[in-house]
């Protein structure tokens, strides 16, 4: 049995509106109430719709959101990157792309992408969303809650660690 929300998504994808979606369909308003099987149905419908409408930024954005709700970061990132590439001036696509970076704690990239979304905001609601996200990202950066960026090779520290392990094991054998 198909839920009402899934029927809404199916109605959403055919026919496509010519302007961006401003109010999201029901499943995206409260993602915690969507069952995994129902989410798989949304993803299948959205993937098919994206194949049929390859230039739809709204569909790609919803697909990225659905994959994120399903904890599939790589597919979500791919869909959102495609959405932003299709229309770099689409607020929701840019905002959700930045939000995904924020959620995976790539805070420096999230800050850059959120600033882009902030510049694309077309009304007060969009502006407040982007500002709040930017504020949260900057707070987390001050607190040090981010993924470290490895910009140096780890070969030397790992060789030193291995050498110390060998020395300690030799000392342990000698002391026995």
C-alpha positions in Angstrom: 0.0 0.0 0.0 1.4 3.4 -1.0 1.3 6.2 1.4 -0.2 9.6 0.7 3.3 11.2 0.8 4.6 8.8 -1.9 1.6 9.8 -4.0 2.5 13.4 -3.5 6.0 12.8 -4.7 4.8 10.9 -7.7 2.4 13.8 -8.6 5.3 16.2 -8.0 7.6 14.6 -10.6 5.0 14.6 -13.5 4.5 17.2 -14.8 7.4 19.3 -13.7 6.8 22.9 -12.7 8.8 25.5 -14.6 9.7 27.4 -11.4 11.6 26.2 -8.3 9.7 24.5 -5.5 9.2 26.8 -2.5 7.3 24.4 -0.2 8.6 20.9 0.2 6.3 17.8 0.0 5.3 16.2 3.2 8.1 13.6 3.6 10.8 16.2 3.6 9.1 18.3 6.4 9.6 15.6 9.1 12.2 13.0 7.9 12.0 11.1 11.2 8.5 9.8 10.5 9.4 8.1 7.1 9.7 4.3 7.4 12.8 2.8 5.6 10.6 0.9 3.1 8.7 4.1 2.3 11.9 5.9 1.9 13.2 3.3 -0.5 10.0 3.9 -2.5 10.7 7.6 -2.6 14.2 7.0 -3.7 13.1 4.7 -6.5 10.5 7.1 -7.7 12.9 10.0 -7.6 15.7 8.1 -9.4 13.2 7.2 -12.2 12.0 10.8 -12.4 15.6 12.1 -12.6 16.3 9.7 -15.5 13.1 11.0 -17.3 13.9 14.7 -16.4 17.7 15.0 -16.4 17.6 18.8 -16.2 15.4 19.1 -13.1 17.3 20.7 -10.2 14.3 20.2 -7.9 14.2 16.4 -8.5 18.0 16.0 -8.0 17.8 18.1 -4.8 15.0 15.9 -3.4 16.9 12.8 -4.5 20.0 14.0 -2.6 17.8 14.7 0.5 16.3 11.2 0.3 19.7 9.6 0.1 20.9 11.7 3.0 17.8 10.5 5.0 18.8 7.0 4.1 22.4 7.6 5.4 23.9 7.1 2.0 26.3 10.1 1.9 28.0 9.3 -1.4 24.8 9.0 -3.4 23.5 12.1 -1.6 26.6 14.1 -2.4 26.5 13.0 -6.1 22.8 14.0 -6.5 23.3 17.4 -4.8 26.5 18.1 -6.8 24.6 17.4 -10.0 21.8 19.7 -8.8 24.2 22.5 -8.1 26.0 22.0 -11.4 22.7 22.1 -13.3 21.7 25.5 -11.7 24.4 27.2 -9.6 21.7 29.9 -8.7 19.2 27.5 -7.1 19.0 28.3 -3.4 17.6 25.0 -2.1 20.1 22.9 -4.0 23.0 25.0 -2.8 21.7 25.1 0.8 21.2 21.3 1.0 24.6 20.7 -0.6 26.2 23.0 2.1 24.1 21.2 4.8 25.4 17.8 3.7 29.0 19.1 4.1 28.0 20.5 7.5 26.4 17.1 8.6 29.6 15.2 7.6 31.6 17.8 9.6 33.5 19.1 6.6 33.0 22.5 8.2 35.4 24.6 6.1 33.7 23.4 2.9 30.3 23.8 4.5 31.1 27.4 5.4 32.1 28.2 1.8 29.0 26.5 0.4 26.7 28.1 2.9 28.0 31.5 2.1 27.1 30.8 -1.6 23.6 29.8 -0.5 23.4 33.0 1.7 24.2 35.0 -1.4 21.4 33.2 -3.4 18.7 33.7 -0.7 15.7 35.3 -2.4 13.5 36.0 0.7 13.7 36.4 4.4 13.0 32.8 5.2 15.9 31.6 2.9 18.1 34.2 4.4 17.3 33.2 8.0 18.0 29.5 7.1 21.3 30.2 5.6 22.4 32.6 8.4 21.4 30.1 11.1 23.4 27.3 9.4 26.4 29.6 8.9 26.2 30.6 12.6 26.1 26.9 13.7 29.0 26.0 11.4 31.1 28.8 12.7 30.3 27.9 16.3 31.3 24.3 15.7 34.6 25.5 14.1 35.3 27.6 17.2 34.7 24.6 19.4 37.0 22.4 17.2 34.2 20.1 16.1 35.3 19.2 12.6 37.0 16.6 10.6 40.8 17.2 10.5 42.2 18.1 7.1 45.3 15.9 6.5 47.7 18.0 4.4 50.9 16.1 5.4 51.9 12.6 4.6 51.7 10.1 7.4 54.6 8.0 6.2 57.2 9.4 8.7 55.0 9.1 11.8 54.0 5.6 10.9 57.7 4.5 10.4 58.6 6.1 13.8 55.7 4.3 15.4 56.7 0.9 13.9 60.3 1.5 15.0 59.2 2.2 18.6 57.0 -0.9 18.6 60.1 -3.0 17.5 62.3 -1.5 20.2 59.6 -2.1 22.9 59.2 -5.7 21.8 63.0 -6.2 21.8 63.2 -4.7 25.3 60.3 -6.9 26.4 62.1 -10.1 25.2 65.4 -9.0 26.9 63.6 -8.4 30.2 62.0 -11.8 30.3 
